[in-house]
Amino acid sequence: MHPRRSAQEILLCDLCETVPIQSHCELCHINLCKACVGEHLSDSSERHKVVPYKHRKSTPIYPKCPDHAEKRCELHCEECDIPVCSTCVTSGKHKGHEISDVLEKINLKTQSLKTDLEELETRIYPRYDEMVSDVQIEIAELKTNYGKLTTAADQQGEVWHREITAIVNQRKSDIQEMKNKHLAALNKNTEEIKRKTFELKQIISDLKSILESNDVFLTSTYKARNSEFRTLPPKVQATLPSFYAQKINKDQLNEMFGSLSSLSINREKRGYTIPKSLLDEPRLTATIDTGYTHLYSVSCLSEEQVWTRGDKTIMKLLDLKEKREKKPNQKEDESPSDSE
């Protein structure tokens, strides 16, 4: 329970911390009791806006500035990629840096969070859930198939009677050992998938909590893990052993009773990775000056690096994250083309 709330969850004044609240200052984002309203309004350095608590607007929760305790970070430094307050900007610490409204950054990040959540819930998580079901079906079929092997060994042993009892038991032991290895591999695969599925549930829950909390710090520090789960865990691929019965030859009982093919257990990679869902509307993630007057073509090397070709003889590899460029080893008089 919050230390400033009673057992009945009564909100207390942010100033005196003893009396239940009645009003709210929309400028300072604090709750006030009737007695403390006058004291708060006496600070003439700010144009306070005090309203009844029930009429307060739904405002974002700006993080407190770590350098200026009385300020909240309502701006964002693009160069440092951190929320800042107005005093930080005017102090010269971020001189020459591009400053934007923190809500614009949060709105973009919130849309990204919603996209991640939708992909996890509607595309990735169902595939993991389906994989667990598939492995369970395979385990059920495994028991039937190994049962058939055991039955075949029993029938061959009954024909050979006591002369081959020892060999029958040996073969059954081999079958059981292979079965155990096969079952253990599938169970391990199931646990791995379940573990990843549990992580997905937790991530989904955390994302929902962030979206519901209206907490700028949690939203701004969120790191997407969707790419980690787009590649599905490898599938266990095993070749079932076969039993080959032989005609009785008492001089060669051990060789002729029959043999089992080796159990082969492999972790087969999935034939595909869940594709990343496309946005309904394009989103601007970065802008960078290419140095070209006319840009002819662009080729994406990754999400952060792109090759560009323009009206100059030098191709450029642009780093969108660090906003810098690299030039390849190319002669100045050579004109690059897309075929290169």
Protein Blocks (a to p, Z undefined) as FASTA:
>chain_A
ZZkbcfkopacdfklomaccfbdcfklopacdfklmmmmmmpmkbccddddfklpccddd
ddddfklmkbccfbdcfklopacdfklmmnommgoiacddfklmmmmmmmmmmmmmmmmm
mmmmmmmmmmmmmmmmmmmmmmmmmmmmmmmmmmmmmmnmmmlmmmmmmmmmmmmmmmmm
mmmmmmmmmmmmmmmmmmmmmmmmmmmmmmmnopaklmmmpccfklmmmpccdddddddd
ddddddddfklmmmmnopcddddddddddfbdcdddddfbdcdfbdcdehiabdfbdcdf
blmbccdddfbfbdcdddfklopaddddddfklccdfkZZ
